[in-house]
Amino acid sequence: MGFKRKHKRHHKEKLKEQKKLKKNIMKKKNLTSLSGFIDKEVGLRGTKKREDFEKGFEAFKLGVLIQQARQEKGLTQEQVAELSGTNKSYISKLEKDLKDVRFSTLQRIISEGLGGHLEISIKL
């Protein structure tokens, strides 16, 4: 058997061992995955409670993305607000999980305030 074939088999065996070890560690420490935790604490996908949670998470994620982009650009909330024609408190609320934001305002903050481009996708 050639070196490549032996190496490939050894690599697959090593991966299996690592997965098994990780599973055993999680069992011993009574750990669970994030998705398992959310399923247990919030409910399974398709339930009203889970849908509300997912919507809230999306809004939170948007705020975090805007905050990260602003910080990467080295801008303050006040500077972004001035560039995009809004006020500092609105930028602050947006970063902290503002539930309702007008699409046109969001586009303006991202393009004029941050110099970025907004991309949206739809998952079915």
C-alpha positions as CSV (number, residue, x, y, z in Angstrom):
1,M,0.0,0.0,0.0
2,G,1.4,3.4,-1.0
3,F,2.2,6.3,1.4
4,K,-0.8,8.4,0.2
5,R,-3.3,5.6,0.8
6,K,-1.9,4.8,4.3
7,H,-1.8,8.5,5.1
8,K,-5.4,9.0,4.0
9,R,-6.7,6.0,6.0
10,H,-4.7,7.2,9.1
11,H,-6.3,10.7,8.7
12,K,-9.8,9.3,8.5
13,E,-9.2,7.1,11.6
14,K,-7.8,10.1,13.4
15,L,-10.9,12.2,12.6
16,K,-13.2,9.4,13.8
17,E,-11.3,9.2,17.1
18,Q,-11.5,13.0,17.5
19,K,-15.3,13.0,17.0
20,K,-15.7,10.2,19.4
21,L,-13.6,11.9,22.0
22,K,-15.5,15.2,21.6
23,K,-18.8,13.4,22.0
24,N,-17.5,11.6,25.2
25,I,-16.3,14.9,26.7
26,M,-19.6,16.6,26.1
27,K,-21.4,13.6,27.7
28,K,-19.1,13.6,30.7
29,K,-19.3,17.3,31.3
30,N,-23.1,17.3,30.6
31,L,-22.5,19.8,27.8
32,T,-24.8,20.5,24.9
33,S,-24.5,22.2,21.6
34,L,-25.9,25.8,21.1
35,S,-28.6,24.5,18.8
36,G,-29.5,21.8,21.4
37,F,-29.6,24.4,24.1
38,I,-31.9,26.7,22.1
39,D,-34.2,23.8,21.2
40,K,-34.5,23.0,24.9
41,E,-34.8,26.5,26.3
42,V,-36.8,28.3,23.6
43,G,-38.5,25.5,21.7
44,L,-38.2,23.6,18.5
45,R,-38.2,25.3,15.1
46,G,-41.7,25.9,13.9
47,T,-43.1,26.9,17.3
48,K,-44.3,30.5,17.9
49,K,-41.8,31.0,20.7
50,R,-38.9,29.9,18.5
51,E,-40.1,32.1,15.6
52,D,-40.2,35.1,17.9
53,F,-36.7,34.2,19.2
54,E,-35.3,33.9,15.6
55,K,-36.8,37.3,14.6
56,G,-35.2,38.9,17.7
57,F,-31.9,37.3,16.9
58,E,-31.9,38.6,13.3
59,A,-32.5,42.2,14.6
60,F,-29.7,41.7,17.2
61,K,-27.3,40.4,14.5
62,L,-28.0,43.4,12.3
63,G,-27.2,45.8,15.1
64,V,-23.9,43.9,15.8
65,L,-22.9,44.0,12.1
66,I,-23.5,47.7,11.9
67,Q,-21.5,48.3,15.1
68,Q,-18.6,46.2,13.9
69,A,-18.5,48.0,10.5
70,R,-18.6,51.4,12.3
71,Q,-15.7,50.4,14.6
72,E,-13.7,48.9,11.7
73,K,-14.0,52.2,9.9
74,G,-12.9,54.0,13.1
75,L,-16.0,56.1,13.3
76,T,-18.1,57.2,16.2
77,Q,-21.9,56.9,16.3
78,E,-22.1,60.6,16.0
79,Q,-19.9,60.6,12.8
80,V,-22.0,57.9,11.2
81,A,-25.2,59.8,12.1
82,E,-23.9,63.0,10.6
83,L,-22.8,61.3,7.4
84,S,-26.1,59.5,7.0
85,G,-28.4,62.3,8.0
86,T,-29.8,60.8,11.2
87,N,-28.9,61.3,14.8
88,K,-26.6,59.6,17.3
89,S,-29.4,58.2,19.4
90,Y,-30.9,56.4,16.4
91,I,-27.5,54.8,15.5
92,S,-27.2,53.8,19.2
93,K,-30.7,52.2,19.2
94,L,-30.0,50.5,15.9
95,E,-26.8,48.9,17.3
96,K,-28.6,47.9,20.5
97,D,-31.4,46.0,18.8
98,L,-33.8,48.5,17.3
99,K,-36.8,46.4,16.3
100,D,-38.2,48.6,13.5
101,V,-36.0,50.3,11.0
102,R,-37.0,51.8,7.7
103,F,-35.2,50.0,4.8
104,S,-34.3,53.4,3.2
105,T,-32.8,54.6,6.4
106,L,-30.8,51.4,6.8
107,Q,-29.5,51.7,3.2
108,R,-28.5,55.3,3.8
109,I,-26.7,54.5,7.1
110,I,-24.8,51.7,5.4
111,S,-23.9,53.5,2.1
112,E,-23.5,57.1,3.2
113,G,-22.6,56.6,6.9
114,L,-20.3,53.6,6.6
115,G,-19.4,53.6,2.9
116,G,-20.7,50.1,2.5
117,H,-23.1,48.2,0.4
118,L,-26.2,46.4,1.7
119,E,-26.9,42.9,0.4
120,I,-30.0,41.0,1.3
121,S,-30.9,37.4,0.7
122,I,-34.1,35.4,1.1
123,K,-34.0,31.8,2.4
124,L,-37.0,29.6,1.9
